[in-house]
Amino acid sequence: MASPMNAAPDSSTHRLQARDPVPVGFGQQIQTSNEANYWVVWVEGESACPNIQSLAPLTDNPCGISFTLPGGTEKLKLGDCDGNNMPHSLYLDSGSFVRTCNADSDKITCHGDEHDIVKHGYCTA
């Protein structure tokens, strides 16, 4: 029986793997307290209400703005925005590409004092 020290390396197992940032959902929060709509991000797959990070007014481009998701430690930024300010990529704040983003339209209903969110897309592995 071969010792684990002499076993052939398994290409699917790596001792040192790059940390994969959490999946990101993005969209617009409807009518904040100043009556403006804002680009917001959240951890995709978790409740967006109230766990969002505001980026910029909806009329502004959300790409290139650094953010850290609630509970997160890595600084990220959306990138490759088109003419409609729709992001197509996710980057680390350092500029390293993380993954592509996809369009996904949905309305997220928040309760209580939280304003609803219109989901525009997500960036997941």
C-alpha positions as CSV (number, residue, x, y, z in Angstrom):
1,M,0.0,0.0,0.0
2,A,1.4,3.3,-1.0
3,S,2.1,5.9,1.6
4,P,0.2,9.2,1.3
5,M,3.5,10.9,0.9
6,N,4.2,8.9,-2.2
7,A,0.7,9.0,-3.7
8,A,0.4,10.5,-7.2
9,P,-0.9,14.0,-7.0
10,D,-4.6,14.4,-7.7
11,S,-5.2,17.3,-10.2
12,S,-8.5,18.1,-8.5
13,T,-7.0,18.6,-5.1
14,H,-4.8,21.6,-4.4
15,R,-3.4,22.5,-1.0
16,L,-3.1,26.1,-1.9
17,Q,-6.1,27.5,-3.8
18,A,-7.0,31.1,-4.5
19,R,-9.8,32.3,-2.3
20,D,-12.9,32.7,-4.4
21,P,-14.9,35.8,-3.4
22,V,-18.5,35.4,-2.5
23,P,-21.1,35.6,-5.3
24,V,-22.5,39.1,-5.8
25,G,-26.0,40.2,-6.7
26,F,-26.5,43.7,-8.0
27,G,-29.5,46.0,-8.8
28,Q,-31.2,49.1,-7.7
29,Q,-32.8,50.1,-4.5
30,I,-36.1,51.9,-5.2
31,Q,-36.7,55.3,-3.6
32,T,-34.3,55.7,-0.8
33,S,-34.9,58.4,1.9
34,N,-33.7,61.1,-0.5
35,E,-36.1,59.9,-3.2
36,A,-33.3,58.6,-5.4
37,N,-32.7,55.1,-6.8
38,Y,-29.2,53.7,-6.0
39,W,-27.1,50.9,-7.4
40,V,-26.7,48.3,-4.6
41,V,-24.8,45.0,-4.2
42,W,-25.4,42.1,-1.9
43,V,-24.3,38.5,-1.4
44,E,-26.1,36.6,-4.1
45,G,-28.2,33.7,-2.6
46,E,-28.8,35.5,0.7
47,S,-31.5,38.0,1.5
48,A,-30.7,41.4,-0.1
49,C,-32.9,43.1,2.6
50,P,-31.4,44.8,4.5
51,N,-27.9,43.4,3.7
52,I,-27.0,45.7,0.8
53,Q,-24.1,48.0,0.1
54,S,-25.0,51.2,-1.8
55,L,-22.6,52.2,-4.6
56,A,-23.9,55.2,-6.5
57,P,-27.1,56.9,-7.8
58,L,-28.7,54.8,-10.6
59,T,-27.9,57.6,-13.1
60,D,-24.1,57.0,-12.4
61,N,-21.9,54.2,-13.6
62,P,-21.5,51.6,-10.8
63,C,-18.3,50.1,-12.4
64,G,-15.0,50.9,-10.7
65,I,-16.5,51.7,-7.3
66,S,-14.8,49.6,-4.5
67,F,-17.1,47.9,-2.0
68,T,-17.0,45.3,0.7
69,L,-20.1,43.2,1.1
70,P,-21.8,43.0,4.6
71,G,-19.8,40.5,6.6
72,G,-17.1,40.3,3.9
73,T,-13.4,41.2,4.0
74,E,-12.4,41.5,0.4
75,K,-12.7,44.7,-1.5
76,L,-14.4,44.1,-4.9
77,K,-15.6,46.2,-7.8
78,L,-18.0,45.8,-10.7
79,G,-16.4,46.3,-14.2
80,D,-16.9,46.4,-17.9
81,C,-20.1,48.5,-17.8
82,D,-21.9,48.9,-21.1
83,G,-23.6,52.1,-22.4
84,N,-26.6,51.4,-20.0
85,N,-24.3,51.2,-17.0
86,M,-24.8,47.4,-16.8
87,P,-21.7,45.6,-15.3
88,H,-20.4,42.5,-17.1
89,S,-17.5,41.5,-14.8
90,L,-16.4,41.4,-11.2
91,Y,-12.9,42.3,-10.1
92,L,-10.9,42.4,-6.9
93,D,-10.1,46.0,-5.9
94,S,-6.5,45.3,-7.0
95,G,-7.8,44.9,-10.6
96,S,-7.6,41.1,-10.8
97,F,-10.5,39.6,-12.8
98,V,-12.8,37.3,-10.7
99,R,-15.7,36.3,-12.9
100,T,-18.3,37.4,-15.4
101,C,-21.7,38.8,-14.5
102,N,-25.0,37.8,-16.0
103,A,-28.3,39.7,-16.4
104,D,-31.2,38.5,-14.2
105,S,-34.2,40.7,-13.7
106,D,-36.3,40.2,-10.6
107,K,-38.1,42.3,-8.0
108,I,-37.1,41.7,-4.4
109,T,-39.8,42.7,-1.9
110,C,-38.4,44.0,1.3
111,H,-40.5,44.4,4.5
112,G,-40.8,47.1,7.1
113,D,-38.8,50.2,6.6
114,E,-36.6,48.7,3.8
115,H,-37.1,49.8,0.3
116,D,-37.7,47.2,-2.5
117,I,-34.9,46.2,-4.8
118,V,-35.0,45.6,-8.6
119,K,-32.4,42.9,-9.3
120,H,-30.4,43.5,-12.5
121,G,-27.9,40.6,-12.3
122,Y,-25.4,38.5,-10.5
123,C,-21.8,37.5,-10.6
124,T,-21.3,33.9,-9.5
125,A,-18.9,31.1,-10.3
